Amino acid sequence: MSQRSLFPVGPEDWNLAAHLFKADRLTLARELRGLSKVELASQIGKTASAISQFESERTRPDVHTLASLQLALQVPLSFFTAVSTAPALGTDSAFFRSLRSTSQKDRRRLLARGSVISAVVRELENVVEFPAVDVPFLDIDVESPDALEDAALELRRQWGMGLGPINNIVHLLESKGILVAEIPDECAAVDAFSVRSTYRPIMFLVGNRAPSRCRFDAAHELAHLTIHADVAAANPDMERQAHRLGSAFMCPKESFLHECPTHLNIDHFYELKRRWRVSVQALVRRAYDLGVFSEATYRRAFVRLGQLGERKSERLEPDLEQPTLLGQAIGLLADRTAFCARLGLTESMLEQLGQSARGVPLAE
């Protein structure tokens, strides 16, 4: 048994915590709260330089400073001494769609949340059996539309899916070992993204958008995980490739062409939406990508949707799909108190991690 599990730091062990303080845990706690070094320094009456020295291991905070840090960051004392069993997630391994519309602070905040989730799942695997990771890397010519279509079929074949509609893509991804989390409201400016961790892939989805859009986001991020070995943040070519593969995964070419109208019929497309649980706008784009619609017809479809007032809010939305894997695993814990002590979390923080409801921040 490791030192970490034998000797968890207690809530009154201030001197011991200062002695065992780990710099990377301060960084994680700060980013989890969405604070810059300057902002944290201001809250505890220190300089940003002092925070930098703590996080770079040049110095350690004394007991009084540690108490101020705990209060500002809303974590238990043991958080600063816990040893993570999963590597921290970095921006170099994440597929962010756009860096212009989102702040680095929000991106780091979500990656910190993902790091905590990874550590929780790694510890949970000692007592709960999780699905094995089954996310193949498909080595294809990503510049070829035909290759992307074939890759979608190959992924469906490997997963034994056939060519029909996907009932619940979030549960499908969880069954393949992908950790799915929702982006909380305080980071609402960040679009859906995924992280290709060396341990388990994590996918963050925007829970407060139309369910059909959220489903397509999941397919888009799955595409990144299966065809993009090298991360190039906000690369437009990669985004187009992920869009094409994700679209082909949701609506396979053979099935779609069999059911797609050859002329613009919005009512027909809404029937397809009800069947495939994909937005009309995505279905129209699929028709355009496969050459069923000309560019003029494609544009006319969006004009028509605008006239109907359905560009931003379509009707016949499917049910919202929420992740359940982590919450169910946490529910199986026999001793949450001991589990949280090993990870440096409160039971409240652990409970919130397992909740699928959007907008739940990690707070003590």
N, C-alpha and C positions, 0 to 999 in steps of 0.2 A: 504494500500500500504506500502511496506517495505521501510526502510531507504535506502536500496541499490538502489531502483528504483527512490526514491524522490531526492536523493542528490548525483548523480555521480560526482566524482572528475574531475575537469577540467584540461587541459594540463598545466596551470600555477599555479595550487594550490599546490605548493611545500610543504609549511609548513603543510597544511591540510593532504596531502598525507603522510608525515612523521609521523603525529599524528595518522593517521588511518592505518598505515602500518600493513600488515598481513604476518607473517613469512612463512606460507605455500605457499603463492603466490610467494615469492622469490624462494622457492624450486622448484615450478612448472615451473617458468620462466627459471631457470637455467637448469633444466632437459630438457625442451623443446628445448633449444639451444644445448644440448649435451655437457655441460661444467661440469667439476668437480669443487669442491670448490677451489682447488688449482688454476685451470685455470682461474676461475672467479676472484679470489683474485688478480692474476697477472695482469689482464686487468684493474682493478680499483685501483691498488696501495695499496691494503690491504693484510692482512694475511689470510690464510685459516681458522685460528682460529676466526677471525672477522666474516667471512661468517657463520661459525658454530654458532656463538653467535646470529647473525641476524636470522638464520633459526630455532633456538631453543627458540626464544623469550626472551633470556637473555638480549639482548640490541636491540635498534632500530637504523637504519641508520639515520644520520643527513641529512639535505637537500642536501649538496654537494655530500655526498656518494650516496644518492638516485638518483641524476642526473647521476652519473657515472654508477650506476647499470642499469638505463634505457637505456643509450647509449650502454652499453655492451650487454644487453639482448634483445635489439630491441623490446621492448614492450611499449605501452603507459603508462603514469604515473598512470592512473586509474587501470592498471592491478594489481598493488601492493595493492590496497585497495578493489578490487571486492570480493564479497562473492559468492562462487560457490554454485549452487543449486544441484549439483550432487557430490557424494563422489569421491575423487581421487582414481584412479586405482592403485593397488599395485601388486608387483611381486607374492604375495601369492595367487592371484586369476587368474593368467594367465597360459595358457597351452603353454609353450615354448618347442619346440621339442628338442633343444640341447643347453646346456649351455657352451659347449666347444668352439664352432665355433663363438659365438657371445659375445660381451662385455656387461658388466652390464650397461655401459653408453648408448649403443644403445637401450637396452631393456627399460631402464628407459625413454629414449627420446620418444620412441613410446608410452609407457604408459602415459606419460605426454600429448602427442598429443591426445590419447584416452580420457584423463580426460577433455581436452578442448572441444572435440567433444561432450562428454556426457553433459557438461554444456550448450553448444549451443543448443543441441536437447531438453534438459529439458526446456530451455527458449522458444524455438520455439513452444513447445507444448501448450503454452498459446495462440497461434494464428493460429497454423497449426495442423490438425489432422493427427497423425502418425499411422501406423498400430500397432495394439495391439501386445504385445509380445506373441508369440505362439510357444514356444520351450519346449516341454514336457521333463521331466526327466524320462528316462526309467530304472526302477529298475530291472536289469537282472543279470544273472551270466556272467560277462564279460569275464570269462575264457573259456566259451563255444562257439565255432564257430557257432553252430546251433542257440544259443541264440542271437548272433550278427546278423545272417541272419534274424531271426524272428524280431529283433528290427528294422532293416531297413524296413521291410515290414510294421510293425506297424506304423512307422513314416510316411511312404507314405500313409497308410490308414487314419491316423488322419488328414493328410493334403489333402486328396482327390485326390491323384496323379495318381492312377493306376500303371501299371507296365512298361510304355513306357519310352523313352528317355526324359531327362530333357532339355528343350529348352534353358533356361538361369538360371543357379543356383544362380547367384548373385542376380538377381531380385526376385527369389523365396525366398531367405533368407531375403531380405529387406521386402518382403510382409509379413513375419512372425515376423517382429519387430526387426530383427538383424541389427545393424549398421555395415556396411561394409566399410572399408577404405583400401587404398593402402599404402604399405610401400614405403616411398620416397627413392630416390637413395642414399642419405647420410647414410641410415641405411640398405643398400642392403645386408649386411652380415646376417641379421636376417631373418629366414625363417618365413613362414606363422604361425600365432598364433591366439588364441582367448582368450577373457577375459569374465568370467562369473560374470558380475557386478550384484549388487543387484537391479540396476535400469534397464539397458538394456544390453544384451550381445553385445560385439563388436568383430568383426573379422577383422584381418589385413591380407591382401593377397599381394603376390609379383606380381606386375603388369608387370614386365619386363621379365617374363618367358613365355614359350609356353602356349597359351590359354588352351589347353587340360590339362596341368599340373596344371594350376591355378584353373580350375574347380574341379580337384580332390582334390587339397588343401582345397577348400571350403567344400567339402563333408567330408574330414578328420577332419577339425575343427568343423564342425557340429556334428560329432560323439562325440568329446570330450564334447561338450556342453550338449549332451543328455544322456551320460552314465557315465561320470566321475564326481562324486560329490566332491571328495577330490583331490586336486591338488598335484601331485608329479612331479615336473619339470624334464623333460628329462627322464622319466621312460620308458624304452624300452617296457615293457609289455603293458603299456597304448598306446604307439604309434602303436604297432601291432594290438591292439584291435580297435583303431580308423581307422587304414588302412582297416581292414576287414569290419567294419560296413560302412565306407565311400564307399568302393568298392561295397558292396551289395546295398547301397542306389542308387548309380549311375547306376548299372547294376543288377537289381534283378535276383536272381538265376533262377527262372522259365523262364524268358525271355531270359536270357543269354544262358542257356543250350540249349534252342530251336534253337538258331542261331549260337552257337559256333562250329567251325569245330572240328572234333575228331582227326585230324592229322594237322601237322604244315603246314599252308598255309598263308603266309604273305599277299598275295593279299586279301584273305578273311578277314583277320583281319583289313586291311585298309578299307574295305567296312564297317565293324562294327564300326570302328573309325568314319567314316563319319556319320553313323546313330546315334551313341550314344555320339559322341563328347568327347570320352575318348581316351587317348593315346594307341597305340598298345602295348606298354610295360605294361601298367596297365591291358589291356585286356588279355594279355598272362599270367600275374600274376593271374588274376581272373580264368583263365582256370586251372592253377596249383592248386590254393586254393580249387577249387571245384572238383578236382580229374580227370579232363578231360585229363590233361597232366601229364606225369611222370616228375620227376626231370630232367631226361636226356633231354626230349623234351623241357622243360622249359629253360634249359641252352642253348640248340641248337638254340632256337628262338632268344636269345640275341646275340649269336654268329652271326647269320644271319643278324640281324639288324646292328651289327657292321660292317659286310662286306659290307652292303649297305650304310654305312656312316650315319645311322639314329638312333644311340644310343642317341646322344645329340640333334639332330634336325630332327624330323620326318616331313614328308610331310602331306598334307591334314589337316592342322590345322584349327580348327573352328575359328569363329570371336572372338576377345577379348571381354570379358564381363566386364563392368565397373560399379561401383556403381553410382546410380543417385538420390537416395532418399534424401540425405542431400542437394545436390545442388538444387533440385527442391523446397525443403522447403525454403531454403534461398531466392530463386527467388521470393517467394510469399510475402516477407516482404515489408510492405508499408513504414516503416521508419527505414532504416538500421542504421542511425546515432544514434538514441536513443537506438536501440537494442544493438549496439556495446558498447555504453557508459555504459549500465547496466552490461555488462560482462567484461569490461576492455579490449576490443579488438579494433583494427583498422578495418576499412572496408576492407582493403586489406587482413588482416589475415582471416576475415570471408569469403571473396571470395575464398581464397586459400583452406580453409577447405572444401568448397563445390565443388571444382574442382575434377574431377575423374582422370585427367591426372597424371601419376606417377611422382615421383621425385619433387613434389612441396613442398618446405620447408615453414614453417611459418616465415614470415619476415615482418617487418613494411614497 
